[in-house]
Amino acid sequence: MLAAEIVLGALATVMAIFTALVIRWAVEAKAALQAAGVVFLLLMMVAMFGGAIVYYLNPGTTGLIEGLWLAAGLMSLSAFVPFLAFLRVAKAQLGAPEGAIPPPLQKGMFYTVTIAGLVLANEFLMGWAFNLASAVRFASLSGGAGGLLSDLGMVIDSPWFLFTMAGEMALTAFLLRAHLDRAFVIVVAFQATLMFLSPPAIVTSAWRELTVLLGSAVMIALFVYLMEHIYRQKELNVAYAAYLPRVLAAYALMMAGLFLWAYYGQPILFAGSIVLEMFIYLDAVVRPDRFIGADRMAWQLNANWAFQLLAFIFVAELFMGALLDLQIEPAAFAGSWPALALSGPPLVVLENAVSNGFWFFALVAGSTWFLAMMGAEMGALVVFKFRETRQRETKMRLALMMGSYALFATFFPSVYYSAIFPHWSSGTQVPVLGWAMGIGSAPIVPSLFLVILVTYAVTGSLSALFGRRVICSLFCTAPLMYQGTTIDAMKTFNRSSRVARKYLGSRFSSLYATTTGVVMVALVGTSFLSYFDQIGRLHLTIGGADPSVFLFTLSFSVLWYVMFVTIPYTGNYNCVTMGWCYTGTIAQAFQRIGFFKLKVKDRQVCRDCTTLDCAKACPVGLVDMPGHFRTKGEFRSSKCCGVGNCVGACPYGNLYIYDIRHWLRGKLFTPILPSTEVALPVIRTEAHRTGLAPISPPGAARPSGATETLSS
């Protein structure tokens, strides 16, 4: 058996190399005869593998004869393709003048579908034949339609299909690298690696453990590369921009398929995602000229494209997190997801399906390994942001933010508390730590009152002294997701989205007040319900969970991620701008009575400034910021979460964050402004440009007659 598998492996390698060469010939074909030759070769391979399958299904003399006849018949038919192409070209040349050049080959969708379909058919038939040669038993002859689907999944999920396709993908990209964009080749290298690291390919526990972990790491690296690449490019080739969401959609299906395979033993969805990914890839490489065209797309102006990017990546991450949970902690997660029966009246089925989906979503999104994976991915983008940040204070906050995420999202819930309190069901239920600020992370019992009060005293005091950025830009896990390079760049949607524009500025709109009011009433109401439940006065649950825990789960394990992927429609940092986060609302209340504000060193610099870079850089859309700087020299808003982008964006180094540190310095010592890393430049006003006034530095007395425009 080992010798047979070695021989089959060698044949599969040869076929992968030959198929990659045929695909290159298909790409480089300039005339109809060349294209017909490529189709002829692919049809010949179909005939060869078809005959082999007939023989393996009926071993012996009869099967051999039937297989040979089938292969010979199909090969004979395939010869008609180049023959008909030759006749068509000859007919066209009969009426053409002497020396006329035949028209070039038009590679449309039909050509792409033909090449891609034949390549996939060849690989499927080869996988089927090689599985039969390896003595794999199939159920399709006796299992009906269900058996046929199972067999299709077995063929595609086999090493003969997956490894061969991975090799073809890598070889084709290498052979066509001169025709393809470098970024596309890098993405294909990731794709080939992920296809090779397919857990169903080899049915052993060691291979499954290795590929689940390595595959997850490679996919995280792919997502980081894609996000950082689009951040650096700003404008993308139209074909490349269309390719990315398609591939990411295939990966979302692939991870869902892997979870179904690992949890229920169903391979068909994963197999379908592999075929879809390969078709998308072949469609791209057969006509690579589209990827080096001049047409470009500014992705920051295309909300639909950005939404697809975020949504498909998140779906892939959600199922990847579920797969990691199963792999790393099978005892804790195998059966922890509720599965209400999907039978009975339609309304009952719908209700149970929604409940199952909600709790699956919530449990995975709140699990340690999902949060660790998201932290690795989004944390990498924060590292890139850290490297391009100039302000020391912002760098320190970013470093503390990454450390806080590591502690509060992963270390304390999964490592520390599981070791110190092994009898507790889950470390994520520990109050004080995390987003809940003591409410929502666990049922409210009298013994927790002191814990809740201490939590609010500590976080409230820090918010009053340093602003809500203590929560919304440091301790909460959300800022790690928001402040990486690519996601931060999506703040442009705060001004372009129809919904997000309703929340621009520091004033509280009626929509903001309504959202905040509903959220706080829900928080107070569920807290009382939780308390009365725990003391035995009520027996009320929501979806089988304690009311306050349900609100916490709904807010931070479901709604937050829904709002995250809808950033292109609702704006960046929408938990702050729209006021639906009760933790941020509470921190906001403490900030209103605290020291935190934004101040400028010289109001005149802001009056002469025409860039408005501070407002453009604000991730929460405080577009009225420049007007306050020009009139008051400071800006105070309870919406400001202290990210500090405005400070770094000011081209004159004229802006800084003011909090308790500066107040104490002013009371106890001589006030010292933060150092100016960029020297304040000379500002040329309209009077200077027309020669009516001498050039003077910012802050100097302005000459009479110079115009001053204040805008808010």
N, C-alpha and C positions, 0 to 999 in steps of 0.2 A: 504493500500500500504506500509506503514511504517513497519507493522508487517511482511509482505511478504519479504521485503528487509532485515529485521533482520534475518529471517529464512534462506534466501539465503546466507547472509553473514556468518552465522554460518556454513552452509554446505560448503561454499567455504573455510573457515578456516580448516575444517576437511579434505577436499580434498587436500589442500596444505600440511598439515602435512603428510597425507597418501602418497602422491606422493613423498615427500622428503624421506620418509622411503623406498619406492620402489626404488628410485634412489640409496640410500645407499646399498640396497640389490643387485642392479645391479653392483655396484662397488665392493662389497665384494664377489660376486659370484666366486667360484673357479672351479665349475664343470658345465657340460652342462645342467644337470637337474636343477640346481639352476638358471641358466640363462633362461631356458625355463619357470620356474615358474614365474620369473619376467615379461617376455613377456606375459604370460598368464594373470597375474593380470592387466597389462596395456590394453590388448585387452578386458578384461571384463569391464573395465571402459569405453572404447570406445563404447562397445555395450550398456551399461547403458545410456550414454548420447545421443547416436544415437537414442535409443528408445524414450527418453524424447523429443528430437527435433521433431520427427514424431508426437508425441501427441500434442505438443504446436502449430505445424503448422496446425493441424486439431483437435481442441478440441472437445471432445465428445466421445461417445462409439466407434465409428469407429476408430477414431484416437488412442484411448487407446489400442484397440485390435491390430491395425497395429504396434503400438509402442512396445507392448509386444512381438509380433511375431518377429519383427526385432531384438530386444534385445536378445530374446531366441535363434534365429538362429545364431547371431554373437557369443554369448557365447558358443554355441555348437561347432562352428568352432574353437574358440580359444582353446578348450580342446585338439584339435589335436596337438598343439605345444608341450606340455609336454609329450603327448602320443608318438609322433614320436621320441622325444628326448630319452624317456625311451627305445623304441625299438632299437634305434641306440646304446645306451650304452649297452643294454643286448646282442646285436649281437657282439659287440666288446669284451665283457667279455667271450663269449662262447669259443673263441679260445685262450684266455689268460691263463697263468699258475695260479694256485691257489694262492690267496693272492696278486696278482698283483694290483698295484695302477693305477686307470684310469688316462690317461693323463690330465694335467691341461687345463682349458678352455683358448682358444686363443681368446683374445679380439682384433679383428681387426677393420677396418673401418666399415665393415658390421654390427658388433655388436653395434658400436657407433651410426651409422645412424638409426638402428632399435630402440634403446632405445630413442634417442633424438626425432625421428620422432613420436613415439607413445606418448611420454610425451607432445609434442607440439599439436598433434592431440587431446589428451584428454583435454588440456586447451582450445583449440579453440572450441571444441564441448561443453564443460562446459560453456564457455562464451556465445556461441550462445543460449544454452538452458536457461541460467539464464537471458539473455536479453529478450528472448521470454516470460519467466515467469514474467518479470518486465513490460510486455506490450510494449516493444520497437517495432516499426513498421519497417519492412525491405522492400526494394524495388526490391529485386532480382527476385521475381516471375513475375514482370511486367516491370522491367527496363532493361532487356537484360544484355549484358556483362558489360556495365557501371554500372548498378545497382548492379550486383554481386560484382564488385570490391569495390563499395561503402559499401556494406554490410560486406565484409571481413574487410575493414578498421574499420567499426563501432564495429564489434565484438572484434577485437584486441585492439582497442583504448578504450574499455569499462573498468570500474573498475573491473568487474568480471574476466577479463583476466589479466590486468596490475597488480592489487593488489595481485591477487593469484600468478602470476609468480614472483613478487617481494618477496612475502613470501616464496615461494619454493626455490628461489635462496638463500635467507638468511639462511633458515633452512638447506638446503643441505650443504652449506659451513660450518655451525656449526657442523652438524653431521659427516662431513668428514674431520674436521680440523686436525685430527691425520694423515691423508693421504696426506695433502696438505701443500705446502710451505706457511709460514706466510705471505709473500708479496702477494701471490696469494689470500689468504683469505681476506686481507685488500682491494685489488682491487675489489673483489666480493662484499664486504660490501658497497663500493662506488656504484657499479653497482645496487645492490638491492635498495639502497636509491634513486638513480636517476630514476629507473623504477617506484618506488612508487610516486615520484614527477613528474609524467607525466601530463602536462596541459590538454590534451584531456580527461583524465579519468573522470572528473566531469565537466559538462558544466555549470559552473557559473563563473562570472567575478572575484569573490573573490578568488576562487581556481586557476584560471589562473594567476592572479597577484602574488599570493603567490608562486606558483610552478615555474613560470618563474624566479623570483628573487632567491628563495632558490635553485632551480635546477642549475641555473648558478653558484651560489656560491659553490655548491657541486662539480660541474664539474671542476671549477677552482682549488679547493682543490685536486681533483683527478689528474689533470695534474701536479700540483706542486709536489704531492707525487711521481708520476711516474718519473718525471725528477730528483728529488733529490735522489730517490732510485737507479736509474741507474748510477747516478754520484758517489754514495757511493760504489756501487758494482763493477764497472768496468767490471766484467765478469758476465754474466747472464746464468741461466739454458737455454738450447736450446729450450725446450718446452715453457717455460715462455716467452722467447724472441719472439717466434713465435706467442704466444697468444696476446701479447700487440698490435702489429699493426692491428691484426684482430678486436680486440675490439674497437680500436680507429677508424678504418674504419667504423664500425657500428655506432659509436657516430657521426662521420661526416655526415653519412646518416640521423641519428636521428635528428640532429640539422637542417639539410636542410629540413627534413620532417616537423619539428615543425614550421619552417618559412612558408612553403607552407600551412600548416594547418591554421596558424594565419593570413596569408595575403590573401590566395585564398580559404580557406575552404576545401582544399584537404587533406584527412587523410591517403591516401594509402601508401605514401612513409614512413611516420613515422611508420605505422603498419609494413611495410616490414622490417624496421630497427630493430624493436623490435623482430621480429621472427629471424632475422639474429643474433642478439646479443644472444638470448637464445640458438640458435643452437651452436654457438661458445662456449658458456659457458658449455652446456651439453656435447659437444665433449671433453672438457677439463676435466670435473669432472668424466666422466664415466671411463676414463683411467688415474687416477691421478698419477700412478707410473712414468709417463714421467716427472713429475715436481720435482721429487726428485732424478733424475738421475745425473750421474757425468759429462755428456757432458756439456761443457760451451762454451759461445761465448763472445769474446772481442768486445763489441759494437763499441768501438772507431776505430776499424779496419774494420768495416763493413759499408761502405758508403750507401749501398742500404737500410739497416735496419734503420739507423739514418735518412735518407731522408723520409722513410715512417712514422717514428715517428713524425717528424716535420710537414710533409705535412698534415697528418690526423688531428693532433691537430689544425693546423692553419685553415683548412676547418671548423672544428667544431666551432672554435672561431669566424670565420667570420660570420657564420649563427647565432651563439649565439649573436653576436653583433647586427645583424639585428633584431633579436627577441627582444632584450632589447630596441633597438631604437623604435620599434613598441609599446612595452609595456609602456615605460616610457614617450616617447614624440610622441604619435600617430598622433597628428595634424601636427607635423613638418615632419614626415617621411612617413605617409600613402599616397602614391602617389608621393613621391619625387623621386623614382627610375624610370628612363625612361623605357618605354616599347614600343619599336617600333614594328610595326606589323610584325609577322612572317608569311607573306603570299606573294605570287607573285613569280617571277622567283627565281631559286635556289640561284643565286649569291646575290640577294637582301635579301633573307631570311638569308643567311650566314652573310652578312654584318650587318644586323640588330641584329642578335643574338650576334655577337661579340661586337657590340656597347652596347647592353643591359648588357652583362656580364661585360664589362669594367667599365661602370659607376656604376653598382651595387657594384662591387668590390671596386671601388675608394670611393664611397660615404660612404659605411659601414666602410672601413678601416680608413677613415678620421673622422669618427664620434666620439663624445666625449665618448659615453658609450663603444664603442669597445676599444678605447685607455685606458679608465679606467680599463676595464677588463684585457687587456694585461698588464697594469701597475701593477695590483694586482698580476697577475700570475708571470710575469718576475721579478717584484720587490721582491717577496718572495724569489726567487733564489738569488737575490742580497743581501738580508738580510742574507741568509746562507753564502754567500761569505764574507760579512762584519764580521760575527762571527769568521771566520777562518783566517782573515787577521791580520797580526801582526803590519804592519807599520801604524803609527798614521796618516801620510799624506794621505795614500791611504784610510784609514777609513773616513777621513774628506771628501775626494773627492767623495766617494761612497754615503755618506749621502747627500752632496750637489747635487749629480746627481739625487738621488731619489726625493729630493725636487724640483729640476728644472723640472723633468718630471711631477710631480703633478701640478706645476704651469702652465707650458707651454702647456701641453697636455690636461689638464682637467679644471683647475680653471679659467684661463683667457678666453679661448674660450667659455666655457659653462656657467660660473657663473658671472664673473666680467663684461665682455663686454655686455652680455645680460641684465645686470642690469643697466649699465651706458649708453649703446647705444641700447635701445630696438628696434629702427627702423632699425638697421642693420640686414641683412639677416642671417648672421652666424658669430660667433666670430672667426671661423677658417680662415676667410678672412682678419683678421687684420694683416697688415704688421708689421715688426720689430720682433715681437715675433715668435718663432718657428724656423723651419729649413731653411726657405727661405732667411733669412738675408735681407729681404726687397724686393727680387725679386721672383715673382712666386706666392705669396700668394694672390695677388690681381692684377687687371689690372693696368698697369703703366700709371698714369695720371700726368700732371705737378705738381699738388699739393703734390704728393708723393715724388718728387725729394729730398726735404730736409730730409724727413723721411729716404729714402734709404741711403743718404749720411751719416746721423748720425749713422745709423745702421752699415754701413761699417766702419766708424771711430771708433766706440766703439768696435765691434767684431774684427776688424783688429788690433787695438791697444792691446787688450787683447791677441790675438794670437801672436803678436810680443813679448810681455812681458813674457807670460807664456806658449806659444806653442799652437799648434792646439788642444791640449787636452781641451782647454776652450770650443771648439765646439764639437769635436769628442768624448770626454770622459766626458762631463759635461752638456752643455746646450741642445745639440741635444737629441731627444728621443731615438735614436738608441742605444746608449751605455747601457741603461737600459736593452735592449733586449739581448745585446751581453755579458754583463759582469756578469751575474748570473752564478752559479756554473756549471750547465750542459752545457749551451751553450759555456761558456768559455773553458770547457774541449774538445769541438769540434775543438779547434785549432790544434789538431793532424791531421785533414784533410788538413791543409795548406801544410803539407809535404807529405801526402799520395795521395792526389788527383792529377790527371794528369793535370787538368786545373790550380789548385791553385799553383802547383809547378812552373808554368811559371811566377808567380808574386813574388816569394821568393826573399829576399834580399832588400837592400836599393836602388839599381840601378833601373832606369826607363827603363823597357823593351819597345820594339816597340809596343807591345799590349797595355801596360799601356798608352803610349803616344798617341796612336790612340784613345783609349777610352776617355781619358781626352780631346783631341782635339775635338772630335765629341760633347761631352757634353758641352764644353764651347762655341763652335760655335752655338749650339742649344740654349743655354742660351742667348747669345747676339742677335741672330736672332729673337727669339720669343719676346725678350724685345722690340726691335725696332718695330716689327709687332704690339705688344700690344699698344705701344705708338701712332703709326700712326692710329691705330683703334680708340683710345680714342679721338684723335683730329680731327677725321673725314676724314682723308686722305685715309684710307683703310676700307674695311668692310669684314674682314677675320676672320673666326673662325675655330677651329679644333675640330671636334666632338661636335660642338655647344658651345664650350667654348672659352674664350679668349686665345690666343696662349701661353702667359707666364703662365697662370693658368693651361692650359692643360699640359705644360711641368712639372710644379710643381706636378700636380696630377699624371702624368705618373711616375715621378721619385720617389716620396715619398709615394704615396698611392697605387701604384701597383708594380712597379719594385722593390722597396725596399723589399717588402714582398716575392716576387718571389725569389729574391736573398737570403733572409733569410732562406727559406725552402730548398734552394739548397746548403746550407753550406757544406754538405758532399761531394759535387762535385766541388764547387768553393772556398771553404775555409772560415774560420771565418773572420769577419770584412771585407767582400769583398767590401763594399762600399769604404773602405780605400785602400785595397790592389789592387783593379782593377781600381780605379780612376773614377768611374762613377757618384760620388756625386759631383755636382758643388759647393755646399756649402763647402765641405771638401777641394776641390781643391783651392778655394779662401783662406780658412784659411791656407792651406799648403803654399801658396805664401807668406803670412805674416810671417809664421814660419821661412822661409828661411832667412829672414833678421833680425830675433829676437835673443833672448838670450837662448832659450830652447835647451838643449842637455842632454845627459846622461854621467856621469863622474864616475870614480873609485877613490878610496882613495889610492890604491896601485897597480900599474901595475903588480908588480911581482906576486901578488896573482892570477891575471888573467892568467899570463903566466904559473904558476904551476897548475892551475885548469884543471881538466880533465872531469868535469861533464857537462859543457856547459848548465847548467840549465837556465841561463838567456835567451839564444836563444830558448830553448825548451818552455819556458813560454810565449814568445812573441805572442800575439794574431794576429799580422799582418805579422808574418813570416819573421822577420828581422834576418835571420840566420847568416849573416856576422858580427853581433854585437861583438862576442868575439874577432875576429881578430883586430878590431879597438881598443878595450880596451887594448889589449896586446901591440899594437904598438904606439898608441897615448894617451891612458889613457882616451879617451872620444869617444863618438859616436854621430854623428849629422845626422839625416835623416828627410827629410820632410814627409816621410811616418809614422814616429813614432807619435802615437796619445796619448802618455803619460799615458797609463793605469796604469803602475807601476808594472805589474806582474813580470817583470825582476828583479826589486829591491827586491821584496819579495822572489823571487825564489833563489837569490844568497845565497849559504849556508854559506858564509863568511861575509855577511853584508858589502860587499865592494863596492856596487853600490848605486848611488843616482841621483836624478833628479836635474839639474841645471837650474835656470831661473833668472829673474830679482832680486829676493830676494837675491840670493847668490852674484850676481854682485854688488849690492848696499852694501852688507855687506863687500865685499872685498875692495870697494872704501872708505867707511866711517869708517869701524871698522876693527878689526883684523879678518881675515878669520877664520871661525869656521866650520869644517865639520859636517855634521849631525851625531848624536850619533850612535854608533855601537851597535845594540841590541844583536848581536851574536858576541862573542869574536872571533877575527881572529885566526884560528887554525894553528897548525904547519903543513906545507906542506911537504910531503915526496916525493922527486923527485927520479928518477931512481938511481942517484948517492947515495942518502941516503939509498935506499933499498939495494944496493950492498955493502954498507959500505965504499964507496970511499969519502964520505963527511960527516962532522958533521951535525946534525940536527940543523936548524936555523929557526927562525920565518920568515914569509913572509916580504919582503921588505929589509931584511938584505943582505949584500954583498954575492953574490953566490960564492961558492968555485970553483976554476979552475977545469976544466974537467967535470963539470955538464952539461948535455945536455939540450938544450932549443928548444922547437918546437913551431913554430908560425903557426897557421892555420887561415884561414878566411872563 
